[in-house]
Structures are given as structure tokens and as C-alpha cells.
Amino acid sequence: MKEADLVIIGGGPAGITAATEAARLGASVAIIDENQHLGGKVLSPTSSTIQAGVSDEIEKNLRRQVLNDFDRVKDKISLYLNTEVWDIVDQRMVLLYSKFGSAEQVKSIKGDKLIISVGAFEKAIPFPGWTLPGVFSVGGLNTLVKKGILPGKRFLLAGTGPLQLVLANHLINAGACLSAIVNAASLKDISASALQLISSIDYPKIRSGFDYLRNIQRHHIPVYRSHIISKVFGTREVEKTEIVKVDRSWNPIRGTEKEINVDSVAYGFGLIPCTELTRLCGCKHIYDKRLGYWKVELNERDI
């Protein structure tokens, strides 16, 4: 059994930053991640085949800064990659399963403190045809595009959330034909969310957001607000999709259906926190009625 002052589960941006700061302060740190490399989807590099814009340079600089800071203290950090957590005992003992090819086979680590930063997964709402080849989650398609893979010729994005803009930007810069962006939220809802988001993020992210919007406008991509996908047509794969206008409760309005010829669809309705490990730790969870998911209840220090 290994021991450390701090055990961090999840090697994405949050886990890497927490490990870096703790190591700087002299703590012994262990990071556990199920992937082969640190960084998660957020810090994964973008293929050189994709034309870089302002937002891509900001993303690249952020990735470089986070990883460079980590590299300065990585000798003080124990890394367990290709490793999954299958149980947590007494909120301190982390039981592990190391995949074949892992650098070190460790069955358990005990930490004085534990940080869980395993991220989130996308919220998907089924519709007729959603299992056809050619239908992706927004995050899943974004991962492929960042690697230089375009699994289609005519794309349609649907759903809600800022990941839509990120994927639209990567598709445009990769030379893809983006037929339409379909957003379930109204312009009023989008404006209210944007104001709240701007007040809580830093300048580089705000600048990236405006770069995404300019890129969409510059390429004259049609944007359908207050619309959702009602169905996708195809025999063996996606051939076209039908969208429909919705009211404020997202109920379809009859007579507003519109068909768009596409062969690839990406959709998602924001992110849902992963709570499997926090439940294993016995954390209290509350249901957020507005956002529609369970989340960890935080104390007065937001932890």
C-alpha cells in the first residue's frame, strides 16, 4: 500500500492544478487517472491540420502554462495513469485497478486528504433516429475533430451550452461544411446566461467566446434559436434531420418543422457532474431542479 499527503482522482486541468499547488507547498501528492496521458479532453492538443484562430492560440497558451507549471514539480508527484478507482474506504483508502501496460501496478493508496476531480459527462435527450451512425455527442465529435478526423461532410449542431461554440469553431477551422446550429434556448435565455457567464470567467475566455461568434458570423452559418431536433432520417446512417421550433417550455410548435440535409449530427444539453466517487465517499447530494441533475452539497467554503 502506498501513502501520500494528498490523493487526487482525475488528471484533467483541475487535478493537475491542484497537484501543482500542493507539491509547491511541500505535500506528497499522488494523481490517479484512467487515461494514458494527463490533461483530459480540455487540455488535449489540437491537430496541426486545423487552422488556428485567436481562441485556439489562447487554448494552446493555457495548455502550455498549466503543463509547464506541472513539469516543474512533477518529480514530487506520483503518477498512476491507465488506472481506475473502484472503491473508496473510510474516505481515505483508494482501491485501484491498473490496466494492462500501466507503469506501476498499485492496488491501493491511502491519503490524508482526498480530491475528487473526475469532471462531468454530457446530458443527452433521445429523439427518433438518435442511434443511427452519424449521430454524436458534442464532446465526442469535438474530440475527433481536434485529432483531425471529420466523420462526415455536412454537419449540424444542436442542443444548448457553450460546447456548441467550441465545436463549431473547430469544425469551421478544420474546413468542414457546417450546415446549421440549432439552439434550444431563446435569444433572451442565451443573453441572460452569457451575462452570468461573463461575470464569472476571465478575459482570455471572454475573448475566446467572441472569437467563436465572429467565426460563425464570418462563415454565414445559419443559427436556429428556440429550435430542437425532432427526428433524424436514414436507413443505415444519417441522411437528413428535421428540426422544429419550441415554446418557452421546449414543447414543439406544430407547423414549424424544417428538414436539413446532413450526414453528421452532434448534440448535447450541457454537462452533468460525475457523482459515482462522491457517493462512494458518503458525500451528501442535492437535486438541482433548475439544471436537472444531482450534485454534491457544498459547505460554506464551497468544498
C-alpha positions in Angstrom: 0.0 0.0 0.0 1.2 3.5 -0.9 0.6 6.6 1.2 0.5 10.3 0.3 -0.5 13.6 2.0 -2.9 14.3 -0.9 -4.5 11.8 -3.3 -6.1 13.4 -6.4 -8.5 11.3 -8.6 -8.7 12.8 -12.0 -5.9 14.3 -14.1 -7.7 17.0 -16.0 -7.0 20.7 -15.6 -8.4 20.9 -12.1 -6.5 17.8 -10.9 -3.2 19.0 -12.5 -3.5 22.5 -11.0 -4.4 21.1 -7.5 -1.4 18.7 -7.7 1.0 21.5 -8.8 0.0 23.9 -6.0 0.1 21.1 -3.3 3.6 20.0 -4.5 4.8 23.6 -4.4 3.7 23.7 -0.7 5.7 20.6 0.1 3.0 18.0 0.2 3.4 14.5 -1.1 0.9 14.0 -4.0 -0.5 11.1 -6.0 -2.6 11.6 -9.1 -4.8 8.8 -10.4 -6.2 8.9 -13.9 -7.8 6.3 -16.2 -6.2 7.7 -19.3 -2.8 7.2 -20.8 -1.9 10.9 -20.6 -2.8 13.7 -18.3 -4.9 16.7 -19.4 -8.3 15.2 -20.1 -10.3 16.3 -23.1 -9.8 20.0 -22.3 -6.0 20.0 -22.5 -5.7 17.5 -25.3 -3.8 19.1 -28.2 -5.4 20.2 -31.5 -4.2 18.6 -34.7 -1.9 20.7 -36.8 -4.2 20.2 -39.8 -6.7 22.5 -38.2 -6.3 26.2 -39.0 -5.6 28.0 -35.7 -7.6 31.1 -34.8 -7.4 33.5 -31.8 -9.3 31.2 -29.5 -7.1 28.3 -30.5 -3.9 30.2 -29.6 -5.4 31.2 -26.2 -6.3 27.5 -25.6 -2.8 26.5 -26.7 -1.1 29.0 -24.4 -3.3 27.9 -21.4 -2.4 24.3 -22.0 1.3 25.2 -22.2 1.2 27.2 -19.0 -0.7 24.5 -17.0 1.6 21.7 -18.2 4.8 23.7 -17.8 3.9 24.6 -14.2 3.2 20.9 -13.6 6.5 19.8 -15.1 8.5 22.0 -12.7 7.2 19.9 -9.7 6.4 16.6 -11.3 9.3 14.8 -9.6 7.5 15.3 -6.3 4.3 13.8 -7.7 3.4 10.1 -8.1 1.5 9.4 -11.3 -0.8 6.4 -11.7 -2.1 6.5 -15.3 -4.2 3.8 -17.0 -5.6 3.3 -13.5 -9.2 3.3 -12.3 -10.7 3.7 -8.9 -13.2 1.0 -8.0 -13.8 1.8 -4.3 -13.0 4.3 -1.5 -12.9 3.1 2.1 -13.3 5.5 5.0 -12.8 8.5 2.7 -9.0 7.9 2.7 -8.2 4.5 1.3 -8.5 4.4 -2.5 -8.7 1.0 -4.1 -7.3 0.8 -7.7 -7.4 -1.3 -10.8 -4.4 -0.7 -13.1 -5.0 -1.6 -16.8 -2.6 -3.7 -18.8 0.5 -1.7 -19.7 0.4 0.6 -16.6 3.8 1.8 -15.5 3.2 0.6 -11.9 0.7 -1.9 -10.6 -0.6 -0.5 -7.3 -3.7 -1.9 -5.6 -4.4 0.9 -3.0 -3.3 4.3 -1.9 -4.0 6.0 1.4 -4.2 9.8 1.6 -4.5 12.2 4.5 -6.7 14.3 2.1 -8.6 13.3 -1.0 -9.6 15.5 -4.0 -12.1 14.1 -6.5 -11.9 15.9 -9.8 -13.3 13.5 -12.3 -15.2 16.0 -14.3 -18.6 15.6 -16.0 -20.5 13.9 -18.8 -22.8 15.2 -21.4 -26.6 15.3 -20.9 -28.3 13.7 -23.9 -32.1 13.6 -24.6 -33.2 10.8 -27.0 -35.1 11.6 -30.3 -36.2 9.3 -33.2 -33.1 8.2 -35.1 -30.6 9.2 -32.4 -28.9 5.7 -32.6 -28.1 6.0 -36.3 -24.4 6.0 -37.3 -23.5 9.7 -37.8 -25.1 11.0 -34.5 -22.5 12.1 -32.0 -22.4 13.9 -28.7 -20.9 17.4 -28.9 -17.9 16.4 -26.8 -17.4 13.2 -28.7 -17.3 14.9 -32.1 -15.1 17.6 -30.7 -12.5 15.1 -29.6 -12.5 13.6 -33.1 -12.2 16.9 -34.8 -9.3 18.1 -32.6 -7.5 15.0 -33.8 -8.0 16.0 -37.4 -10.9 13.5 -38.0 -14.0 14.6 -39.9 -16.6 11.8 -39.8 -18.9 13.4 -42.4 -19.3 16.1 -45.0 -22.3 18.1 -43.8 -22.7 18.7 -40.1 -25.5 20.0 -37.9 -25.0 21.0 -34.2 -27.9 21.0 -31.8 -28.7 21.4 -28.1 -27.5 24.1 -25.6 -24.4 25.2 -23.8 -21.0 26.8 -24.6 -19.6 23.5 -26.0 -21.6 24.2 -29.1 -19.5 27.2 -29.9 -16.2 25.4 -29.3 -17.2 22.6 -31.6 -18.5 25.0 -34.3 -15.2 26.8 -34.2 -13.1 23.6 -34.6 -15.3 22.3 -37.4 -15.0 25.6 -39.3 -11.3 25.8 -38.8 -11.0 22.1 -40.0 -12.7 23.0 -43.3 -16.0 21.2 -42.6 -19.3 22.2 -44.0 -21.4 23.3 -41.0 -25.0 23.4 -42.3 -26.7 24.8 -39.2 -26.5 25.4 -35.5 -29.7 24.6 -33.7 -30.1 26.0 -30.1 -32.9 25.0 -27.9 -32.6 28.2 -25.9 -34.2 31.5 -26.9 -32.2 34.7 -27.6 -33.4 36.1 -24.2 -32.2 32.9 -22.3 -28.9 32.9 -24.2 -28.3 36.6 -23.3 -29.1 36.1 -19.6 -26.7 33.0 -19.5 -24.0 34.9 -21.3 -24.1 37.8 -18.8 -23.9 35.4 -15.9 -21.0 33.5 -17.5 -19.1 36.7 -18.4 -19.2 37.8 -14.8 -17.6 34.6 -13.6 -14.8 34.0 -16.1 -11.5 35.7 -17.0 -10.6 37.9 -20.0 -9.0 35.1 -22.2 -12.1 33.0 -22.1 -14.3 36.0 -22.9 -12.1 36.8 -25.8 -12.3 33.2 -27.0 -16.1 33.4 -26.8 -16.3 36.4 -29.0 -13.8 34.8 -31.5 -16.2 31.8 -31.7 -19.1 34.0 -32.5 -17.2 36.1 -35.1 -16.1 32.9 -36.8 -19.7 31.7 -37.1 -20.9 35.0 -38.5 -18.0 35.3 -40.9 -18.9 32.0 -42.5 -22.6 32.8 -42.6 -23.7 29.7 -40.6 -27.5 29.6 -40.1 -28.4 29.7 -36.4 -31.9 28.5 -35.3 -32.7 29.6 -31.8 -35.6 28.1 -29.8 -35.3 25.0 -32.0 -34.6 21.3 -31.3 -34.1 18.2 -33.3 -37.4 16.4 -33.7 -36.0 13.4 -35.7 -33.2 12.1 -37.8 -33.8 10.2 -41.0 -31.7 7.5 -42.6 -31.6 3.8 -43.3 -28.1 2.8 -42.5 -26.7 6.2 -41.5 -27.8 9.8 -41.1 -29.2 11.3 -44.3 -31.2 14.3 -43.1 -32.6 15.8 -39.9 -35.9 17.5 -39.0 -35.8 20.5 -36.6 -38.8 22.2 -35.0 -39.4 25.5 -33.2 -40.3 25.2 -29.5 -42.1 27.4 -26.9 -40.5 28.6 -23.6 -41.2 25.1 -22.1 -39.4 23.4 -25.1 -42.7 22.0 -26.4 -42.7 21.6 -30.2 -44.8 24.1 -32.2 -46.7 22.2 -34.9 -46.2 23.6 -38.4 -42.7 24.9 -37.8 -40.8 21.7 -38.9 -37.9 22.1 -41.3 -35.7 19.5 -42.9 -32.0 19.9 -43.4 -29.8 17.5 -45.5 -26.8 16.5 -43.4 -24.8 13.3 -42.8 -23.5 14.1 -39.3 -25.3 15.4 -36.2 -23.8 16.5 -32.9 -26.0 17.4 -29.9 -25.9 17.8 -26.2 -27.6 19.8 -23.4 -24.8 20.8 -21.2 -22.8 18.8 -18.6 -23.8 16.7 -15.6 -21.3 16.2 -12.7 -19.9 12.7 -12.2 -21.0 11.6 -8.8 -20.1 7.9 -8.6 -17.0 8.5 -6.4 -18.5 11.2 -4.3 -21.3 8.8 -3.5 -18.7 6.1 -2.5 -17.3 8.7 -0.1 -20.7 9.2 1.5 -21.0 12.9 0.4 -24.5 14.4 0.7 -26.1 15.1 -2.7 -28.9 17.5 -3.6 -31.0 17.7 -6.7 -30.8 20.9 -8.7 -34.3 21.4 -10.2 -33.2 24.2 -12.5 -30.4 22.3 -14.1 -31.9 18.8 -13.7 -29.2 16.8 -12.0 -27.8 15.6 -8.7 -24.7 17.4 -7.3 -22.6 17.4 -4.2 -23.8 19.7 -1.4 -21.1 22.2 -0.6 -20.2 23.8 2.7 -19.6 27.5 3.5 -16.1 27.2 1.9 -17.5 25.7 -1.3 -15.9 22.3 -0.7 
